[in-house]
Amino acid sequence: MTPSPAQQIALWADALRYIAASGLHFAPTIYDQERYRALQTLAMEMQAYAGGQAPETLEPLRATVFSHATPLCSADAAIIDAEGRLLLIRRADNGLWALPGGALEVGETPAQGAVREALEESGVASQPKALVGVWDSRLCSSLVRHHVYHFVVLCHPLALQPEGPPSHAHEVLSVGWFRESELPSDLDPGHVIRIPYAFKVWRGESPAYLDL
């Protein structure tokens, strides 16, 4: 269903609301806070315009709805080929091996985000097949500093070689394919737990993981 112009404006405003709320929560300086507060005001004005309201009618929601910074969501792609080899990247920020992945964008499903992140970081196109699991960053040894829900999506590679130079190559030192018995020893701690589940789901031995 195609959204109406007003609905589309509201969706864009919500995307800006999310950016502003997250920015205000983590902004390191007063100057950054001022910029995110201005962005928050713009989001409120857009929502008011989309709903045919005066902007001041939404002001009471600034401290609640428009300032609510929810846990972040990320998606990793567990790309396993027909020979049982898993695609891993060596991260540029810490030098450790990990599944390709990153933060989800507003309006994007976890499957779409996993495929996008893998293509950006490795250049390898893939097709999502199944959910491996959802991990809470607080419970899986993740190195991230903020509360994140990590979605891991099992994917099948559409080609083993990159389609072209990765758009985010600066984030990656190298890319490699590894069998389960040949995984590198220097894995990112958060991925040490997630990777075995990816192989289990690929073999049909386990349902999707969920922290309970």
C-alpha positions as CSV (number, residue, x, y, z in Angstrom):
1,M,0.0,0.0,0.0
2,T,1.4,3.3,-1.0
3,P,1.3,5.9,1.8
4,S,-0.5,9.2,1.2
5,P,1.6,12.4,1.0
6,A,0.7,13.2,4.6
7,Q,1.5,9.6,5.8
8,Q,4.9,9.8,4.0
9,I,5.7,13.1,5.7
10,A,4.8,11.6,9.0
11,L,7.1,8.6,8.3
12,W,10.0,11.0,7.4
13,A,9.3,13.0,10.6
14,D,9.4,9.8,12.7
15,A,12.8,9.0,11.1
16,L,14.1,12.4,12.1
17,R,12.5,12.0,15.6
18,Y,14.5,8.8,16.1
19,I,17.8,10.5,15.0
20,A,17.2,13.5,17.2
21,A,16.3,11.4,20.3
22,S,19.3,9.1,19.9
23,G,21.5,12.1,19.3
24,L,20.3,13.9,22.3
25,H,20.9,10.8,24.4
26,F,24.5,10.3,23.3
27,A,25.6,13.8,22.2
28,P,29.0,14.5,23.8
29,T,28.9,18.4,23.6
30,I,26.4,21.1,24.1
31,Y,26.8,22.2,20.5
32,D,25.8,18.7,19.3
33,Q,22.8,18.8,21.7
34,E,21.7,22.1,20.2
35,R,21.8,20.7,16.7
36,Y,19.8,17.6,17.7
37,R,17.3,19.7,19.5
38,A,16.8,21.8,16.4
39,L,16.3,18.5,14.4
40,Q,13.8,17.4,17.1
41,T,11.9,20.6,16.6
42,L,11.9,20.1,12.8
43,A,10.5,16.6,13.3
44,M,7.7,18.0,15.5
45,E,6.8,20.6,12.9
46,M,6.7,18.0,10.2
47,Q,4.4,15.8,12.2
48,A,2.1,18.7,13.0
49,Y,2.0,19.6,9.3
50,A,1.2,16.1,8.3
51,G,-1.6,16.0,10.8
52,G,-3.0,19.4,10.1
53,Q,-2.1,20.7,13.5
54,A,-0.4,23.7,14.9
55,P,3.2,22.9,15.9
56,E,2.6,24.2,19.4
57,T,0.0,21.5,20.0
58,L,2.8,18.9,20.0
59,E,5.1,20.7,22.4
60,P,3.8,18.8,25.4
61,L,5.1,15.6,23.7
62,R,8.7,16.9,23.4
63,A,9.8,15.5,26.7
64,T,8.1,12.1,26.2
65,V,7.3,10.8,22.7
66,F,9.9,12.9,20.9
67,S,12.7,12.4,23.4
68,H,12.3,8.6,23.9
69,A,15.6,6.9,22.9
70,T,14.8,3.3,22.5
71,P,17.4,0.5,22.5
72,L,19.2,0.4,19.2
73,C,18.8,-2.5,16.7
74,S,21.4,-4.0,14.5
75,A,21.5,-6.9,12.0
76,D,24.3,-9.3,11.1
77,A,24.4,-11.5,8.1
78,A,25.4,-15.1,8.6
79,I,26.2,-15.9,4.9
80,I,27.0,-19.6,4.5
81,D,27.7,-21.1,1.1
82,A,26.8,-24.6,-0.2
83,E,30.1,-26.0,1.1
84,G,29.4,-24.8,4.7
85,R,31.8,-21.8,4.7
86,L,30.8,-18.7,6.6
87,L,31.7,-15.2,5.4
88,L,33.5,-13.1,8.0
89,I,35.1,-9.6,8.0
90,R,38.0,-8.4,10.0
91,R,36.8,-5.1,11.6
92,A,39.0,-2.0,11.2
93,D,38.0,-0.6,14.6
94,N,39.3,-3.5,16.7
95,G,41.0,-5.9,14.3
96,L,38.7,-8.8,15.3
97,W,36.8,-11.1,13.0
98,A,33.0,-10.8,13.0
99,L,29.8,-11.3,10.9
100,P,29.2,-8.4,8.6
101,G,26.5,-6.2,10.0
102,G,25.5,-2.9,11.6
103,A,22.7,-0.6,12.7
104,L,19.3,-0.9,11.2
105,E,17.8,2.1,9.4
106,V,14.3,3.4,10.1
107,G,11.9,1.7,7.6
108,E,14.1,-1.3,7.1
109,T,13.5,-4.9,8.1
110,P,16.2,-6.9,9.9
111,A,16.6,-9.1,6.8
112,Q,17.0,-6.1,4.5
113,G,19.5,-4.5,6.9
114,A,21.6,-7.6,7.2
115,V,21.8,-7.9,3.4
116,R,22.6,-4.2,3.0
117,E,25.3,-4.2,5.6
118,A,27.0,-7.4,4.2
119,L,27.0,-5.8,0.7
120,E,28.4,-2.5,2.0
121,E,31.2,-4.2,4.1
122,S,32.2,-7.2,1.9
123,G,30.7,-6.5,-1.6
124,V,29.0,-9.9,-1.4
125,A,25.3,-9.9,-2.4
126,S,23.1,-12.4,-0.5
127,Q,19.6,-13.6,-0.1
128,P,18.0,-13.9,3.4
129,K,16.8,-17.4,4.3
130,A,16.0,-17.6,8.0
131,L,16.3,-15.9,11.4
132,V,19.2,-17.2,13.4
133,G,18.3,-15.4,16.6
134,V,17.9,-12.1,18.5
135,W,20.6,-11.3,21.1
136,D,20.5,-8.7,23.9
137,S,23.9,-6.9,23.9
138,R,23.9,-7.0,27.7
139,L,23.8,-10.8,27.7
140,C,26.1,-11.9,24.9
141,S,29.5,-10.3,25.6
142,S,29.0,-7.6,23.0
143,L,31.6,-4.9,22.9
144,V,29.0,-2.1,22.0
145,R,28.6,0.6,24.6
146,H,24.8,1.1,24.2
147,H,21.9,-1.2,24.7
148,V,21.4,-3.0,21.4
149,Y,19.2,-5.9,20.1
150,H,21.3,-7.9,17.6
151,F,19.4,-9.7,14.9
152,V,21.3,-12.4,13.1
153,V,19.9,-13.5,9.7
154,L,21.0,-16.6,7.8
155,C,21.7,-15.7,4.2
156,H,22.8,-17.5,1.0
157,P,25.4,-15.9,-1.2
158,L,24.3,-15.0,-4.7
159,A,28.0,-15.0,-5.7
160,L,31.2,-15.9,-3.8
161,Q,33.1,-12.9,-5.2
162,P,32.2,-9.3,-4.6
163,E,30.0,-7.5,-7.1
164,G,32.4,-4.6,-6.9
165,P,34.4,-2.6,-4.4
166,P,32.5,-2.4,-1.1
167,S,31.1,1.0,-0.4
168,H,32.2,0.8,3.3
169,A,35.6,-0.8,2.7
170,H,37.2,1.6,5.2
171,E,35.4,-0.3,8.0
172,V,37.0,-3.7,7.0
173,L,40.6,-4.9,7.0
174,S,39.9,-8.2,5.2
175,V,37.2,-10.6,4.2
176,G,37.4,-14.4,4.4
177,W,35.3,-17.6,4.1
178,F,35.7,-20.1,7.0
179,R,34.4,-23.6,7.8
180,E,33.1,-24.1,11.3
181,S,36.1,-26.1,12.2
182,E,38.5,-23.5,10.9
183,L,37.1,-20.3,12.5
184,P,39.8,-17.7,13.5
185,S,40.7,-17.6,17.1
186,D,40.5,-13.8,17.3
187,L,36.7,-13.5,17.0
188,D,34.8,-10.5,18.3
189,P,33.5,-11.6,21.7
190,G,29.9,-10.9,20.9
191,H,30.1,-13.1,17.8
192,V,31.6,-16.1,19.6
193,I,28.2,-17.0,20.8
194,R,26.2,-16.1,17.7
195,I,28.2,-17.9,15.1
196,P,27.6,-21.5,16.4
197,Y,23.9,-20.8,16.3
198,A,24.2,-19.7,12.6
199,F,25.7,-23.1,11.7
200,K,23.0,-25.0,13.7
201,V,20.2,-23.1,12.0
202,W,21.9,-23.7,8.6
203,R,22.0,-27.5,9.3
204,G,18.4,-27.4,10.5
205,E,19.4,-28.5,14.0
206,S,18.1,-25.5,16.0
207,P,15.2,-23.0,16.1
208,A,16.0,-19.3,16.2
209,Y,17.6,-18.1,19.5
210,L,15.9,-15.7,21.8
211,D,17.1,-14.4,25.2
212,L,14.5,-15.3,27.8
